[in-house]
Amino acid sequence: MNSKLTQAHGSNSTDEKAIRTIHHRMMEAWNAGDAAAFIEPFRDDADFVAFEGTNLKGRAEMLSFHQRIFDTVVKGVAYGR
């Protein structure tokens, strides 16, 4: 990271680690085809735009959509490998 940027905005390695952990867990959930684990970090009122443009509102829509794609079109597709 640019040292001037770090000095200007501060660096919080604890926050960065937490964000990286969330991202890692989401990749693991994607690779496992586990929609519930994939959407776990999101709030109940989340507004999510999927990779192909579908706008999902709330965890129920996110869960349904992601489980459907994990069971069909992206089944077996590994993310982050």
LODO-968945 format. One record per residue (C-alpha): x, y, z. Coordinates in steps of 0.25 Angstrom, whole numbers, plus 2048, in hexadecimal, padded with zeros to 3 digits. Layout:
BEGIN
ATOM	X	Y	Z .
...
***
This chain:
BEGIN
ATOM	800	800	800 .
ATOM	805	80E	7FD .
ATOM	80B	813	80A .
ATOM	805	821	808 .
ATOM	7F7	81B	806 .
ATOM	7F9	813	813 .
ATOM	7FE	81F	81A .
ATOM	7F2	828	815 .
ATOM	7E7	81E	818 .
ATOM	7ED	815	822 .
ATOM	7EF	806	822 .
ATOM	7E7	7FD	82A .
ATOM	7ED	7EF	829 .
ATOM	7E2	7E9	832 .
ATOM	7D7	7EF	828 .
ATOM	7DE	7EA	81C .
ATOM	7E0	7DC	822 .
ATOM	7D1	7DB	825 .
ATOM	7CD	7DF	817 .
ATOM	7D7	7D5	811 .
ATOM	7D1	7CB	81A .
ATOM	7C3	7CE	815 .
ATOM	7C8	7CD	807 .
ATOM	7CF	7C0	809 .
ATOM	7C2	7BA	810 .
ATOM	7BA	7BE	804 .
ATOM	7C3	7B8	7FA .
ATOM	7C3	7AB	802 .
ATOM	7B4	7AB	803 .
ATOM	7B3	7AD	7F4 .
ATOM	7BD	7A2	7F1 .
ATOM	7B4	799	7FA .
ATOM	7A7	79D	7F4 .
ATOM	7A2	7A2	801 .
ATOM	799	7AE	7FF .
ATOM	796	7B0	80E .
ATOM	7A4	7B1	811 .
ATOM	7A7	7BA	805 .
ATOM	79C	7C4	809 .
ATOM	79F	7C4	818 .
ATOM	7A7	7D1	818 .
ATOM	79C	7D9	812 .
ATOM	791	7E0	81A .
ATOM	782	7DC	819 .
ATOM	77F	7E9	811 .
ATOM	78B	7E7	807 .
ATOM	78A	7EC	7F9 .
ATOM	793	7E2	7F0 .
ATOM	795	7E3	7E1 .
ATOM	799	7D5	7DC .
ATOM	7A4	7D2	7D2 .
ATOM	79A	7D2	7C7 .
ATOM	793	7DE	7CB .
ATOM	787	7D9	7D3 .
ATOM	784	7E2	7DF .
ATOM	781	7DB	7EB .
ATOM	77A	7E1	7F7 .
ATOM	77C	7DB	805 .
ATOM	782	7CE	80A .
ATOM	776	7C5	805 .
ATOM	778	7C9	7F7 .
ATOM	787	7C8	7F8 .
ATOM	786	7BA	7FE .
ATOM	77C	7B5	7F4 .
ATOM	784	7BB	7E8 .
ATOM	791	7B6	7ED .
ATOM	78D	7A8	7F0 .
ATOM	786	7A7	7E3 .
ATOM	793	7AB	7DB .
ATOM	79C	7A2	7E4 .
ATOM	793	796	7E1 .
ATOM	793	799	7D2 .
ATOM	79B	7A3	7C9 .
ATOM	7A7	7A5	7D2 .
ATOM	7A7	797	7D8 .
ATOM	7B5	793	7DA .
ATOM	7BB	7A0	7D6 .
ATOM	7C6	7A4	7DF .
ATOM	7C9	7B2	7E3 .
ATOM	7D6	7B7	7E7 .
ATOM	7DF	7AB	7E3 .
***
